[in-house]
């Protein structure tokens, strides 16, 4: 027969951890009960958390051609867990785990067309070489790409406080290029 103990608070002895149950036990939380966490939850409930989407408040209009340049995603569309730093245009991992990211970047030359464009994820300030999200290129003598929207997705294994940024690259025949704010975004969430 089950017993009921009515208390308002349970504290462990000083300097110890509170343990509920023994290996092999099942702890049941009945329907209608709400669990409120004001501390740190570890080891459960991670998939689908840390969901964010960021956009650009305005286009970057003077991006150097032929140079990997970070896209300035500086506006949160949603970010319930505050994992996207709009001041530095980056996602910061709140805990170790696997994360899914997807991004789209519009690129067009300001004065002269080009023949190749790419996007890539950067981790902790360094290019992740196997994450070229898109690589559109023509023959070396051709310079007729006028505008492109490049989309890519990746799953990354991150440690706590690793940060992820999204970069673009385009080689116009001359002049600078624009990263277009219209339709460009950076989003992601934790999967494990």
N, C-alpha and C positions, 0 to 999 in steps of 0.2 A: 504494500500500500504506500502511495506517495505521500510525502509530508510537505507542508508549506511553512517556510520561515518568512516572516514579515519584518523587513528592516528598511531603513532609509539610505544607508550607506555602508559599504564594505571597504575597509582599507587594509592593505598588507602590512605586516610588521615593518618597522623602519629598515630601509636598505634591502628589501626583498621584493620579489615580483608576485603579483596575485595570480594564482592559477585556478582555473575552473575545470573540473573533470580530470580524467586520467586517459592516457592513450587508449583508443578504442571506444571511448564513450561518444555518445551523440548528444549535443546540446541543441535543444529545440527552442526556437523563438516562435511563439504562437502568432497566428494571424491577428492583425490589428495592433501589434506592438510596434512602436517606433524606436529605432536605435539612433541616438544622436551622438555624433563623434565630434568632440572639440579638441581632440589630440591628434596623434598620427596613427593612421590605419596602415598596417603592414601585412602582407601575405594573403590578402583576399580582396575581392572587389576591384581589381585593377583594369580589366578589359573595358574599353570604351570610355575611360576617364581621360581627363586632361584635353578635352576637345576644344579646339580653337579654329578660328578663321580670321585672317587679317587681309586687308586690302591697302591700296596706296591712296593717300588723300589727294595727291596730284601726281602728274607725270614727271619723270626725271628727264629733263629736256636737253641736257648737255653731257651725256655719257660718252666718254672717249671711245672711239672705234678701236676694235682689236684688243680691248682690255677687259678682263673679267671684272665685273662691277656688281656690287651687292644691290639688289632691289630693295627700295625703301618701303617695305610693308609697315606702315606706321599707324594704322587704324584698325582697332578690334571690331569685327562684326559680332563675334561672340567669343568669350574666354572666361568661363565660369570659375576655373581654377587658377586664374592669373599666371598662366604658363608662357604667355607670349609677351616679350618686352618690346613695346612699340617705340621706345626711345632709341633702342639699338637694333630694331628690325630683326629680331631673332626669337626662336623658341628655346626655352631653357628647361631641360628635363628635371622634374621635381623629384624623381626617384629612378633607380636603375630599372631597365625593362626594355621591351621591344616597342617601337613606335612606328606608325604608318604616317607618311606625309604625302601630300599631293600639292602641286603648285602649277600656276599658269602665268606666263609672262609675255606680254605683247611688246614687240620690238620693231621700230622702223627707223630708217636713216633720215636725217634732217635735210641733207643736201644731195647726196649721191648714193645710188643703190649699191648693194654689196652682193657677195656670192656665198656667204656662209653665216649661220647663226647657231648658237648653242645655249643651253642652260645647264646648271649643275648645282648640287647641294654642297655646302661647306659645313664641316664639323670642327668646332673650336678654332675657327679661323683658317683651316686648311681644306683644300679641295678634296672631296671624296671622289677619287678618279673613276670609280665604277658607277657613278650616278649621273653621267651625262644624260639629261632628260630628253633632249632632242638635239639632233645634229642635222640641220638642213644645209646642204651645200651643192653648188653647181661646179662645173668645170672651172679650173683656175682662171681662165680668161673671160669667163662670163660674169657680169655684174648686174643682174636683173632682178634680184630679190628686193622688193620694195617694202614689204611688211610681213610679219609673221607672228603667230601666237603659238608658243611652245608650251606643252603640258607634259608633266612627268610625275611619276609616283615612285616611292621607295619605302622599304622597311629597314629600319636601322636599330641596332642593338646599342643602347646608350647607358652611360653611367650617370649618377646624379650630378646635376649641374653642367653636363655637356650641353653645348648650344649648337643649334642648326640654323643656317642662313641659306638664302637662295640667290644665286648669281646668274647673270646673263652676259653674253658675249656676241658681238656682231662686227663684221669687218666691212665697212663701207669703202668705196673707192677713195673717198676723202671725207673730211668733216666729222661731225659728231652724230650720235644716234639718240633716240628717245625710247625710254621704257614707258609704255603706255599704261596709265592707271585704269583705263576702261577695260574691264574684264579680267585684269590681272589679280591673282590672289595667292595666298599661302595658307594651307590648312593641315590639320593632322590630329591624331589622338593616340593614346596608349592602347596596345593590343594584348600585352602580356607582361 
